[in-house]
Amino acid sequence: MVLHRTFYLSVAHETDAPVHLRSIVPRAREFNARCGISGLLVYDGVHFAQILEGSLAALLPLLSRIAADRRHTRFTSLFTEPIASRGFEGWALGYTHRPQARQDIVRVLDSPLTNYGEAVKLARHLADGIQIRTLHGRGGVAGEQQP
Ligand SMILES: Cc1cc2nc3c(=O)[nH]c(=O)nc-3n(C[C@H](O)[C@H](O)[C@H](O)COP(=O)(O)O)c2cc1C
């Protein structure tokens, strides 16, 4: 099986997002675990950024469901690409609240000419923060953080 990862940004329904997250994340973890999907969901207080990894057969139908989900808007797919190994092995869906990521997310979301390099940099930046925190043992493992 060829592993792929996909990365998108969207705009959350700001006032309802905390309530939505409490139902989205536990269900997503169950589904993703069953389908061999791992990933990270970042909420910056306004936007969602999500990286998902797995087989294309599992990812594509999930992505179209997420894109059609009315709990967010402006779903903007940035890339889907093959990967050699998972970045979020063992995390059915890590969750983290990262207000400090907002500026970078807005820059990529608002640029009509968003290029692949910028998108990859943003995905790496979001993931790096998590790994550093996990390594230093602060805030626990992101995969266990509650929305
Ligand atoms: C920002 C966001 C991220 C989501 N991430 C996932 C996910 O990783 N896995 C998942 O199964 N559902 C996720 N969902 C929920 C799906 O959009 C959808 O509600 C779920 O797959 C159930 O589909 P159904 O309502 O058509 O049965 C997410 C929703 C939102 C708004």
The ligand as a Gaussian input file, in Angstrom:
#p B3LYP/6-31G(d) Opt

LIG

0 1
 C      -12.343000      20.216000      10.676000
 C      -12.927000      18.831000      10.603000
 C      -12.085000      17.721000      10.657000
 C      -12.613000      16.431000      10.604000
 N      -11.760000      15.365000      10.647000
 C      -12.253000      14.118000      10.582000
 C      -11.398000      12.986000      10.604000
 O      -10.172000      13.083000      10.681000
 N      -11.989000      11.745000      10.557000
 C      -13.351000      11.569000      10.487000
 O      -13.812000      10.430000      10.434000
 N      -14.176000      12.638000      10.452000
 C      -13.666000      13.893000      10.500000
 N      -14.530000      14.967000      10.472000
 C      -15.984000      14.709000      10.418000
 C      -16.453000      14.441000       8.997000
 O      -16.608000      15.676000       8.311000
 C      -17.804000      13.690000       8.998000
 O      -18.720000      14.318000       9.843000
 C      -17.607000      12.259000       9.481000
 O      -16.698000      11.609000       8.633000
 C      -18.932000      11.487000       9.488000
 O      -19.497000      11.520000       8.206000
 P      -21.080000      11.430000       8.009000
 O      -21.626000      12.540000       8.867000
 O      -21.301000      11.616000       6.546000
 O      -21.431000      10.076000       8.527000
 C      -14.019000      16.265000      10.499000
 C      -14.850000      17.393000      10.440000
 C      -14.326000      18.662000      10.490000
 C      -15.234000      19.853000      10.428000

